[in-house]
Amino acid sequence: MKGIDQLKTLIAIALGTLLLTAAPARAQDPVIPLSPNDQQLISTQLGPGVVGQALPSKQIADTTTYFPLKAKAMTYHVTSGAHAGNTQALGVAKTRRPSGKSAWRFLISPSLSGFIHQNAEGDLVMPAVVDSDEGVVVITTPANPFVLNGMKPGESRSFTQQVAVNHLDDPTDEEYSGKLQGTYRYLGTYRVTVPAGAYDAVLFRVKSAGKVGPAHTKDTAYYFFAPNVGAIAMIMQEDVVAFWLYHVDSTSGKVLMQ
């Protein structure tokens, strides 16, 4: 009986080894280094040493993890552009529609407010940007991608938008209109060190080009989002309307202070 028991044990071990060998290897989360062009632009706008090593990246499963829909005051240090060295009190604010439904406003700069909407697919999109200095609202259809649900590391999604630039004092008065084509890409996850601390942050890049009114435009923006915190660093156009219409390149970088 002892010999039979030993034989059974050996067979079980052999079968277990075969099953382990035959089982497909579990895919690991990819690590995606920044391209030289992205690395150079980010370092120029945010400063050297802000973005560190590339880390394993996961599929985006819940957009509000990366941009929580909660009222929060956030202070940023401007690292480049016309206002370099300044401190800006920005953040996320909750507003309400007449129906009582909640709406969200992200203060991108002291004069720029982006309105955030979460659609049925779980995407966070920005359908409108208000420029109080210029007295206009820029409406994009479909909305600008902000944090898209289900994105895989390295994945890109293309979009085509109709753009309308309307006056705030009379939203029916359209000053300019046009069309943009763009690409939204999930670049990966990186160790990012800003005055507020060090975070493992996902990075999205948005590129768009087209014609709005009399101007041909081309823009690139980067957003770093840390889980349960929100935007900890960004590179974007401060004066969107002037940029789109007059080719004024006022790209600037910002990092979270607190």
Secondary structure, 3 states (H helix, E strand, C coil): CHHHHHHHHHHHHHHHHHHHHHCCCCCCCCECCCCHHHHHHHHHHHCCCCEEEEEECCCCCCHHHHCCCCCEEEEEEECCCCCCCCEEEEEEEEEECCCCCEEEEEEEECCEEEEEEECCCCCEEEEEEEECCCCEEEEEEEEEEEECCCCCCCCEEEEEEEEEEEECCEEEEEEEEEEEEEEEEEEEEEEEEECCEEEEEEEEEEEEEEEECCEEEEEEEEEEEECCCEEEEEEEECCHHHHHHHCCCCEEEEEECC
